[in-house]
Amino acid sequence: MDAYIADAPDFARPILAHLRRVVHRACPDVEEAMKWSFPNFLYKGMFCNMAAFKHHCAFGFWNHARVRQAVAPRVRAGMGQFGKLTSVRDLPPVNTLAGYIKTAAALNDAGVKRTPRPKAKPTRTVVPADFKAALRVNARAAATFDAFSPSNRREYIEWITEAKQPDTRRRRLATAIEWMSAGKSRNWKYQTC
């Protein structure tokens, strides 16, 4: 972590050093680790982390949703819950920040797990009319398309519908029908046998 802070941009070093001090004071048993190429603090599991970028820093809690529910109305989602940090003044006062850290430690002490992200509802991909018509004309392509997984179907549909020019769309549709007639998925060139 020392090397990470030393290599950070000039504006970031005081922010990272300050965060490190406050975390260690508020939770003396915290351990430091580099995970995902940036500093993480561990306390009975994942705890909090910080990072430096070209023009800002970020600090956030692993279990940020629970910390926010417990005490932290100022903590906000995204960019590590405290927004883009460009100076130490962008952080809450030391006592407030220490309170958030102690709350996060208490949650880890109690074994409270991270709130899982809500699963996105699967979106139903609509087959465009021109694609349906081309599939009706070619039974082999239609059989291949029907046998595909939803993700394979979606790859073909998106490839065709993302064409900006009508000529490009027609060429892609013709290629798709040719490939599916041969039993090929959209990215068949990159598959290993």
ABEGO torsion letter per residue (X at the ends): XAAAAAABBAAAAAAAAAAAAAAAAABAABBBBBBGGBBBBBBGEBABBBBBBAABBBBBBAAAAAAAAAABAABBBEGGGAEBBABAAABBBAAAAAAAAAAAAAAAAAGBBBBBBBBBBBBBBBBBAAAAAAAAABAAAAAAAAABBAAAAAAAAAAAAABABAAAAAAAAAAAAAAAAAGBBAAAAABBX
